Amino acid sequence: MNNSFTPKQKMQSVSFRSVDEFLEYLPQDELQIVERLRALVFDSIPGVTEKLSYNVPFYKGNKNICFIWPASVLWGKTKSYEGVRFGFTNGYLLHDEIGFLDKGNRKKGYWKDFTSLAEIDSALLKSYIIEASIIDEIKKPDSIKP
C-alpha cells in the first residue's frame, strides 16, 4: 500500500510554553517595545488576561481584544514587516477617523507597527485600547438584551 500522506507544513518555527519564554526569545529592540505595549494594555484594561496564541500574547476580556506580534516571531518562512505589530482583533469596530490603524486587506483585524519606542504615542494608543475594551464589554453575551 502506498501511503502518500504529506504532513502539513508548520507556519511557525518556534513554540513557546510561556509568556516569559516568549519574552526571553525577543531581540532587545523588540523586547523594549513589547514591554511598553504590554504595560499600556495592563494599564488600560482592568482584569485583562494575557495568553499565548500563535506564539504571541493575546489580551482577552470576554473575547480577544488585542495582540502584540513582534516581527521576529514569524508566520511562515519570511519576515513580512519590521518592529512590533500591535493589533486589534475587532479593529473594524473602532473609530479611526485619523487613519492611525493599518487595515491592509483585512476585514476585521487592524494594527499599528512600531519600530521604536519613540513612535509609540501612549495616550493615543491607550484611547484605542480603552475603546476596544468597551466594545468587548458591550458585545458580552449577557449584556445583549432580547
C-alpha positions as CSV (number, residue, x, y, z in Angstrom):
1,M,0.0,0.0,0.0
2,N,1.4,3.4,-1.0
3,N,0.9,5.9,1.8
4,S,1.4,9.3,0.1
5,F,0.5,11.3,3.2
6,T,2.4,14.6,3.4
7,P,2.4,16.2,6.8
8,K,1.0,19.8,6.9
9,Q,3.7,22.4,6.9
10,K,4.1,24.3,10.2
11,M,3.5,28.0,9.8
12,Q,5.9,28.8,12.7
13,S,9.3,27.6,13.6
14,V,9.0,28.5,17.3
15,S,6.8,27.2,20.1
16,F,6.8,29.0,23.4
17,R,5.5,27.4,26.6
18,S,5.0,30.7,28.5
19,V,5.0,34.5,28.0
20,D,8.3,34.6,29.9
21,E,9.8,32.2,27.3
22,F,8.4,34.4,24.5
23,L,10.0,37.5,26.1
24,E,13.4,35.8,26.5
25,Y,13.4,34.9,22.8
26,L,13.0,38.5,21.6
27,P,15.9,40.7,20.4
28,Q,16.4,43.7,22.7
29,D,14.9,46.3,20.4
30,E,11.7,44.4,20.1
31,L,11.6,43.5,23.8
32,Q,11.6,47.1,24.8
33,I,8.7,47.9,22.5
34,V,6.8,44.8,23.7
35,E,7.3,45.7,27.3
36,R,5.9,49.2,26.7
37,L,2.9,47.9,24.8
38,R,2.2,45.2,27.5
39,A,2.3,47.9,30.2
40,L,-0.2,50.0,28.2
41,V,-2.6,47.1,27.8
42,F,-2.5,46.2,31.5
43,D,-2.9,49.9,32.5
44,S,-5.8,50.3,30.1
45,I,-7.9,47.2,30.7
46,P,-8.5,46.2,34.3
47,G,-8.7,42.4,34.7
48,V,-7.4,41.6,31.2
49,T,-5.9,38.2,30.8
50,E,-2.8,37.5,28.7
51,K,-2.4,34.2,26.9
52,L,-0.1,33.0,24.1
53,S,-1.9,32.2,20.9
54,Y,0.1,31.7,17.7
55,N,3.1,32.0,19.9
56,V,2.4,35.7,20.7
57,P,0.5,37.4,23.5
58,F,-3.2,38.0,23.0
59,Y,-5.2,40.0,25.6
60,K,-8.7,38.9,26.5
61,G,-11.7,40.3,28.3
62,N,-14.8,38.4,27.2
63,K,-13.1,37.7,23.9
64,N,-9.7,38.5,22.3
65,I,-9.3,42.3,22.3
66,C,-5.8,42.9,21.1
67,F,-2.4,41.2,20.5
68,I,1.3,42.0,20.3
69,W,3.2,40.4,17.4
70,P,6.9,41.1,17.1
71,A,8.4,40.6,13.6
72,S,10.9,38.1,14.9
73,V,8.1,35.6,15.6
74,L,7.4,34.7,12.0
75,W,4.2,33.5,10.4
76,G,5.5,31.4,7.5
77,K,9.1,31.4,6.4
78,T,9.8,35.1,5.8
79,K,9.6,38.3,7.8
80,S,6.9,40.5,6.4
81,Y,7.4,43.6,8.5
82,E,9.8,45.3,10.9
83,G,9.4,46.0,14.6
84,V,6.4,45.1,16.7
85,R,2.8,44.9,15.5
86,F,0.0,45.9,17.9
87,G,-3.3,44.6,16.6
88,F,-6.9,44.8,17.4
89,T,-8.9,41.7,16.7
90,N,-12.1,43.8,16.0
91,G,-10.3,46.9,14.7
92,Y,-13.1,47.5,12.2
93,L,-15.4,48.5,15.1
94,L,-13.0,51.2,16.3
95,H,-13.5,54.9,15.4
96,D,-10.3,55.7,13.4
97,E,-11.1,59.0,11.7
98,I,-7.4,59.9,11.7
99,G,-6.3,56.7,10.0
100,F,-4.0,55.6,12.8
101,L,-4.5,51.9,12.2
102,D,-3.4,49.9,9.2
103,K,-6.1,47.8,7.6
104,G,-4.2,46.1,4.8
105,N,-6.7,43.7,3.1
106,R,-8.2,42.6,6.4
107,K,-11.9,42.8,7.1
108,K,-11.8,42.9,10.9
109,G,-8.3,42.9,12.4
110,Y,-6.4,46.2,12.2
111,W,-3.0,47.1,13.5
112,K,-0.2,49.6,14.0
113,D,3.5,48.7,13.6
114,F,6.2,50.2,15.8
115,T,9.9,50.1,15.1
116,S,11.0,52.2,18.1
117,L,9.8,53.4,21.5
118,A,9.7,57.0,20.2
119,E,6.9,56.0,17.7
120,I,4.5,55.0,20.5
121,D,2.1,57.7,21.3
122,S,1.0,56.2,24.6
123,A,-2.1,58.5,25.1
124,L,-3.4,57.9,21.6
125,L,-2.8,54.1,21.7
126,K,-4.3,53.9,25.2
127,S,-7.5,55.6,23.9
128,Y,-7.8,52.9,21.2
129,I,-7.2,50.1,23.7
130,I,-9.9,51.5,26.0
131,E,-12.4,51.8,23.2
132,A,-11.6,48.2,22.2
133,S,-12.2,47.0,25.7
134,I,-15.5,48.9,25.9
135,I,-16.6,47.3,22.7
136,D,-15.6,43.9,24.1
137,E,-17.7,44.6,27.2
138,I,-20.7,45.8,25.1
139,K,-20.5,42.6,23.0
140,K,-20.6,40.4,26.1
141,P,-23.3,37.8,25.6
142,D,-25.2,38.6,28.9
143,S,-25.2,42.3,28.0
144,I,-27.2,41.7,24.9
145,K,-30.9,42.4,25.5
146,P,-33.6,40.5,23.6
